[in-house]
Amino acid sequence: MPSVEKNIQEINLTIRSVLESNGREVESARLIAVSKKQSVGRIEEALKAGQRVFGENRVQEAYQYWETRRSQYQDVELHLIGPLQTNKVKEAVALFDVIQTLDRAKLAKVLKKEMDKQNKTLPCFIQVNTGEEEQKSGILPNEFAEFYRFCTEECALDVAGLMCIPPAQEPPALHFALLRQLADSAELQELSMGMSHDYERALALGATYVRIGTGVFGAREKG
Ligand SMILES: *Cc1c(COP(=O)(O)O)cnc(C)c1O
């Protein structure tokens, strides 16, 4: 079985080569290792291999693993990539460095209030439901302009970019292209798109962060 270290090296090489062949700077996209539901051993392997940017989709679960390791590895950068309930905002702001799932007005208000309280300014990504799927979170593409204005002007949040999770059953390219178009319309630099199976495509279409779980760590544990 390939080791986590080897996976990370290979993915970084692939990222580099896709960026180069698309005429992009070699440092213009970063790997987020999605560590949700992975074993402590595998996460340690990633840290030993030098990986420092990680994604988690649940606040509680992230605490169990990262609360102590954050002090051990001070340069770790932790991204929240799963839905955030307002009653978890306090903990999320305390633990994470980037919130990628800003998706409704209520959350924007609560996040701003909590960041002020904790004297922090975390960069946020607006999650866009590009496939307009009922069960998926994210704002709809046609609500983006107004929501972006609300987040930046009324809530004074630091919106760094956009994030999407395309529908599982569709080719992702149109979704990646739509996300980029929305980001361009607001002059936003960061695009979090692409997972284990489609990150090369996402990089070709402008991703600045790719979120890779199984490709880095192997299959997730059940539950
Ligand atoms: C789990 C998850 C990923 C990683 O998915 P893989 O297919 O394992 O690479 C990426 N983004 C989000 C939002 C996730 O929840």
The ligand as a MOL file (V3000), in Angstrom:
LIG
                    3D

  0  0  0     0  0            999 V3000
M  V30 BEGIN CTAB
M  V30 COUNTS 15 15 0 0 0
M  V30 BEGIN ATOM
M  V30 1 C -14.5710 14.6520 2.4100 0
M  V30 2 C -14.4640 15.9150 1.6530 0
M  V30 3 C -13.4580 16.0840 0.6930 0
M  V30 4 C -12.4460 15.0180 0.3260 0
M  V30 5 O -13.0340 14.0440 -0.4640 0
M  V30 6 P -12.1370 12.8940 -1.1510 0
M  V30 7 O -13.0140 12.3560 -2.2000 0
M  V30 8 O -11.8320 11.9110 -0.0600 0
M  V30 9 O -10.9190 13.5250 -1.6840 0
M  V30 10 C -13.3940 17.3060 0.0350 0
M  V30 11 N -14.2640 18.3030 0.3070 0
M  V30 12 C -15.2410 18.1800 1.2300 0
M  V30 13 C -16.1600 19.3120 1.4760 0
M  V30 14 C -15.3770 16.9820 1.9240 0
M  V30 15 O -16.3680 16.8700 2.8270 0
M  V30 END ATOM
M  V30 BEGIN BOND
M  V30 1 1 1 2
M  V30 2 1 2 3
M  V30 3 2 2 14
M  V30 4 1 3 4
M  V30 5 2 3 10
M  V30 6 1 4 5
M  V30 7 1 5 6
M  V30 8 2 6 7
M  V30 9 1 6 8
M  V30 10 1 6 9
M  V30 11 1 10 11
M  V30 12 2 11 12
M  V30 13 1 12 13
M  V30 14 1 12 14
M  V30 15 1 14 15
M  V30 END BOND
M  V30 END CTAB
M  END
